[in-house]
Amino acid sequence: MRLLPLAATLIAATALQAAAQGTTVPFGRSHDATQPVEITSDALQLDQAGGTALFTGTVKVGQGELRLAADRLKVFYVAGTAGAQGTVERMEAEGNVTLANGSEAASGDRAVYEVATGLVDMSGDVLLTQGPNALSSQTLHIDLNGGTAQLEGRVRTIFTPGSTSPGNGR
């Protein structure tokens, strides 16, 4: 009889893992892309003609509750707006990338953040944590405006019984 609860937990975990592939899970709070973006780094190379800026060395980005950290960040400005007053179109982060929004966090090798749409694509050993629960995959698509994320590739889910499970809300 003691095996019954263990078997039920294993069946639930297996079902949750299968459901996680292609399943949308919550991610952070709704994001406001109109808030100012603050970037700090050890070095900056600005290419006004190309409309880009390359930040390297302990890069940290903040916009409202959204936080991003990486080894390297290339910022693409809307045509003709490069520089201190420029409008950011896209950010490409590489190396030890971490993205946090509220209580959720994701990490991977690379991330592309389309600022206007609030879409983030992460790849390379992606790990999404939600409190005590964790999901891993090869790619992660995050919709910051909708507060959702979708994992693709081989998805692995680890959840703590009694906590809110991924894909079932908060």
N, C-alpha and C positions, 0 to 999 in steps of 0.2 A: 504494500500500500504506500510505502514511502516513495517509491519510484514514480507513482502517478503524478505528483506535483512537478517533479523533475522532468518527466516526459512531456507534460503540458507546457512547461516553460520552453523546452527545446523545440516543440512543434510551433509554438508562438513565435520564437526567434527565427525559425526557418521560414515561416510564412511572412514575417516582417521583412526578412532579407529579400525574399522573392518579390514582395510588393514594392520594395524600395527602388528597384530598377525602373526608371522612368516615372517614378512617383514624385509629386511635388511635396516639399516639406516647408514649414515656416522658416523664415530667416529674418531676424531683426524687426525693426519697426519701419514704417514707411519713411522714405528718404526724401529730403528737400534739396534738390540740386541747385537751388538758387542761393544757398548759403555760401559764404566765402570759403575758399579752399586754402589751407595753410600747409606749406611743404617745407620741411627742414631736411638738410643733408650736409655731408662733408664737402661736397664740391658741386658746381653747376657749370654746364657748358650751354650757352644760349646761341641758337642759330636763328636770328630774326628773318633772314631770307627764306629759310626752309620752314619757318613757323614751328620750331621745336625747341624744347629745353631738355637737357639730359642731367638728371640728378643722380649722384653716385655716393656710396658710402653712408650707411645707416640712414636710409631715407624713411621719413615718417610723414604721413599725410593725414590731415584732419579736415572733416567737413561735417559740422553738426555732430551727431553721435557716431558717424562713420569714421573708422580708423583703418589706415593701410600702412603696412611697413614692408620694406623690401631692400635688397642690396642695390638695386638700380631701378630708376623710374624715368621713362621717356614720356614727356608731355607733348601732345600735339594741339596746337592752337587753331581756332577757326581762321581761315585765310585772312591775312592782313592784320591780325590782332596779336602777334607774338610780342612777348615782353611782360613787364610788370602789370599792365592793365589788360592783358589779353584774355579772351574767352577760351576756356579749356574745352576742347572737343573730345579728346580721348587720352587715356593714360595707359601705358604698357609697363607693367612691373615684372621684374625678373629676379630670381634668387631669393629664397627664404621669404616668400610672400605670405603675409598674414592680413586678413581682412576681418574686421569686427564691426558688428552693428547691433547695439544693445547687448543682450546676453549670448548671442550666437557668434561664433568665430569660424573662419575657414582658413586653411593654409594649403599652399601648393608651391610648385616651382615657378609658375607664370600666371599672370592675370592681365586681362584687358578690360578696362572700365570705360564704357561709352557714357560720358557724363550726361548728355541731354536726355538719353532714354533710360538711364539708371540701370543698364544691363552690364553684368560682369561675367566674363567667362574665365574660369580657372582651369589649369591643367597641370599634370605632373604630380603624382602621389598626393592627391587631394584628400584632406581630412576636414570634415565639418563636425564641430562640437556644439551640442545644445545641452548645457548643464552637464549631467553625468552621462549623457548619451553621446555616441560618436558614430559617424558614418564615413566611409572612405570609398573612393572611386578614382577613375582616371580623369574625369572631367566633371565640372560643376558649373551650372548656369544659374546665376542669381539675378532676380528681378528686384532691385532695391525699392522701386516704387510700389510694387505689389506685396513686398515682404515675403517672397517665396524663393525657393531654390529647387533645382532639379539635378540629380546626380545621374551620370551615364557611364557606361562601361561596366566592369565587374564591380558591383556594389557590395560592400560588407557593412553590416549594421551591428553595433553593440549597444544594448540598452540595459538600463538598471530597472529591474522589476519594481513597480510602485511609482516610478517616475512617469512623466508624460512621454509617450513613445513618439518617435518621428513619424510625421505624416498624419497624426491624429489630433493636431492642434496643440494648444499649450495647456 
